[in-house]
Amino acid sequence: MGFPIYNYKTQKQVVIKEFFKKIKTELPEVKISGDLFGQTTTSFNDMGIGQVIENSFSFFDYTCPMLYPSHYGVGFLGFKNPATHPYEIVFYSLVEALKKEVKFLQTADALSLKKSPRIRPWLQDFNLGAVYTDQMVKDQIKAVKDVLGDNYSGYMLWNPSNIYHQGAILKSTL
């Protein structure tokens, strides 16, 4: 992929942060969310793609890391296949995201915020690395609630085929 206006001198994370800033400046009264790769919650650099979760906190009402367990590499948290451990992957990723948020809130960038950043993750509801079940989707939702507690502001499910596990999200009428 080529970017004809990119000068290859400015760090990608700086370019993306400036883009986030421009969006917020141009749309100051609009609620905005930003989707980021899930690994931004656990990575200590921009992974070569310019995404740094801390750079989103000042500019989005909701930062939405895509915490798909299937997208974490073999050996992540010691799991041969992270996709088969949805609770553990989502739980750990959100704990790490909150650590980054706490650290961010101690910076000068955080002083201008009117409210704390909110994290509302994307969760996996598709078969990749494992055949996903109602329980696996429920496990991810539970992890979000367990970690975020009073700061829980929901989650979003993703399935590229737009077929979701209704049993994971429908409330029982019993």
PEZI-V394424 format. One record per pair of residues at least 12 apart in sequence whose ideal C-beta (glycine too) atoms are under 10 Angstrom apart, sorted by sequence separation. I is the first residue (numbers start at 0). GAP is how many residues later the second one is. If there is no record, write none. Layout:
# PEZI-V394424
{{I	GAP} {I	GAP}}
This chain:
# PEZI-V394424
{{2	12} {19	12} {36	12} {38	12} {39	12} {40	12} {52	12} {68	12} {69	12} {70	12} {75	12} {76	12} {103	12} {104	12} {123	12} {124	12} {142	12} {156	12} {35	13} {39	13} {68	13} {69	13} {71	13} {75	13} {103	13} {122	13} {123	13} {140	13} {19	14} {36	14} {38	14} {39	14} {50	14} {67	14} {68	14} {69	14} {76	14} {101	14} {122	14} {140	14} {154	14} {18	15} {35	15} {37	15} {39	15} {67	15} {68	15} {76	15} {100	15} {124	15} {139	15} {34	16} {35	16} {36	16} {39	16} {68	16} {69	16} {75	16} {76	16} {100	16} {122	16} {123	16} {140	16} {33	17} {35	17} {68	17} {71	17} {75	17} {99	17} {100	17} {122	17} {139	17} {15	18} {67	18} {68	18} {70	18} {100	18} {121	18} {122	18} {136	18} {33	19} {35	19} {66	19} {68	19} {69	19} {99	19} {120	19} {15	20} {35	20} {68	20} {71	20} {96	20} {120	20} {122	20} {136	20} {33	21} {34	21} {67	21} {68	21} {71	21} {97	21} {122	21} {33	22} {40	22} {66	22} {67	22} {96	22} {120	22} {136	22} {32	23} {33	23} {39	23} {41	23} {66	23} {120	23} {31	24} {35	24} {40	24} {66	24} {68	24} {96	24} {119	24} {33	25} {34	25} {39	25} {40	25} {41	25} {64	25} {66	25} {93	25} {118	25} {33	26} {37	26} {38	26} {39	26} {40	26} {66	26} {120	26} {31	27} {32	27} {33	27} {34	27} {35	27} {37	27} {38	27} {39	27} {66	27} {93	27} {120	27} {131	27} {136	27} {137	27} {140	27} {31	28} {32	28} {33	28} {34	28} {35	28} {36	28} {37	28} {38	28} {64	28} {92	28} {118	28} {119	28} {136	28} {139	28} {140	28} {16	29} {30	29} {31	29} {32	29} {33	29} {34	29} {35	29} {36	29} {37	29} {64	29} {118	29} {135	29} {136	29} {137	29} {138	29} {15	30} {30	30} {31	30} {32	30} {33	30} {34	30} {35	30} {36	30} {37	30} {41	30} {66	30} {117	30} {133	30} {134	30} {136	30} {137	30} {18	31} {29	31} {30	31} {32	31} {33	31} {34	31} {36	31} {37	31} {64	31} {89	31} {124	31} {125	31} {133	31} {136	31} {137	31} {12	32} {13	32} {38	32} {64	32} {118	32} {119	32} {120	32} {122	32} {124	32} {125	32} {126	32} {127	32} {132	32} {133	32} {134	32} {135	32} {136	32} {12	33} {15	33} {16	33} {37	33} {38	33} {89	33} {117	33} {118	33} {119	33} {120	33} {121	33} {122	33} {123	33} {124	33} {125	33} {131	33} {133	33} {134	33} {11	34} {12	34} {15	34} {16	34} {20	34} {23	34} {24	34} {36	34} {37	34} {38	34} {41	34} {62	34} {89	34} {116	34} {117	34} {118	34} {119	34} {120	34} {121	34} {122	34} {123	34} {124	34} {125	34} {126	34} {132	34} {133	34} {10	35} {11	35} {12	35} {14	35} {15	35} {16	35} {19	35} {23	35} {41	35} {88	35} {115	35} {117	35} {118	35} {119	35} {120	35} {121	35} {122	35} {123	35} {124	35} {125	35} {132	35} {133	35} {11	36} {12	36} {13	36} {15	36} {18	36} {19	36} {22	36} {23	36} {117	36} {118	36} {119	36} {121	36} {124	36} {125	36} {126	36} {131	36} {133	36} {11	37} {12	37} {16	37} {17	37} {19	37} {20	37} {21	37} {22	37} {23	37} {38	37} {62	37} {85	37} {124	37} {125	37} {11	38} {12	38} {13	38} {16	38} {19	38} {20	38} {62	38} {85	38} {124	38} {125	38} {10	39} {11	39} {12	39} {15	39} {16	39} {19	39} {124	39} {125	39} {9	40} {11	40} {15	40} {18	40} {19	40} {56	40} {124	40} {10	41} {12	41} {13	41} {16	41} {82	41} {12	42} {16	42} {52	43} {53	43} {56	43} {124	43} {52	44} {56	44} {82	44} {85	44} {124	44} {82	45} {83	45} {84	45} {122	45} {53	46} {57	46} {82	46} {83	46} {85	46} {41	47} {52	47} {53	47} {56	47} {81	47} {82	47} {83	47} {85	47} {51	48} {52	48} {55	48} {56	48} {80	48} {81	48} {82	48} {83	48} {86	48} {90	48} {94	48} {40	49} {53	49} {54	49} {57	49} {80	49} {82	49} {85	49} {86	49} {89	49} {90	49} {93	49} {97	49} {41	50} {53	50} {56	50} {58	50} {85	50} {88	50} {89	50} {92	50} {93	50} {96	50} {97	50} {100	50} {37	51} {40	51} {41	51} {52	51} {57	51} {84	51} {85	51} {86	51} {87	51} {88	51} {89	51} {90	51} {91	51} {92	51} {94	51} {95	51} {96	51} {97	51} {37	52} {40	52} {43	52} {56	52} {57	52} {66	52} {83	52} {85	52} {86	52} {89	52} {90	52} {93	52} {94	52} {39	53} {40	53} {41	53} {42	53} {53	53} {56	53} {57	53} {67	53} {70	53} {82	53} {85	53} {86	53} {89	53} {90	53} {93	53} {97	53} {38	54} {40	54} {41	54} {54	54} {57	54} {58	54} {60	54} {62	54} {63	54} {64	54} {66	54} {67	54} {68	54} {69	54} {84	54} {85	54} {86	54} {88	54} {89	54} {92	54} {93	54} {37	55} {40	55} {41	55} {53	55} {57	55} {61	55} {62	55} {63	55} {64	55} {65	55} {66	55} {67	55} {68	55} {73	55} {85	55} {86	55} {87	55} {90	55} {91	55} {37	56} {39	56} {40	56} {43	56} {53	56} {56	56} {60	56} {61	56} {62	56} {63	56} {64	56} {65	56} {66	56} {67	56} {69	56} {85	56} {86	56} {89	56} {90	56} {38	57} {39	57} {40	57} {41	57} {42	57} {59	57} {60	57} {61	57} {62	57} {63	57} {64	57} {65	57} {66	57} {67	57} {69	57} {70	57} {71	57} {85	57} {86	57} {89	57} {40	58} {41	58} {58	58} {59	58} {61	58} {62	58} {63	58} {65	58} {67	58} {69	58} {70	58} {37	59} {40	59} {56	59} {57	59} {59	59} {60	59} {61	59} {68	59} {69	59} {86	59} {39	60} {40	60} {56	60} {59	60} {67	60} {68	60} {69	60} {35	61} {55	61} {56	61} {67	61} {68	61} {56	62} {69	62} {53	63} {55	63} {68	63} {52	64} {89	65} {52	66} {68	67} {68	70} {68	71} {67	72} {66	73} {66	76} {66	77} {40	78} {40	80} {37	83} {37	84} {32	85} {35	85} {37	85} {34	86} {35	86} {37	86} {32	87} {34	87} {66	88} {63	90} {65	90} {67	90} {61	91} {63	91} {66	91} {16	92} {60	92} {61	92} {63	92} {65	92} {61	94} {34	121} {32	123} {34	123}}
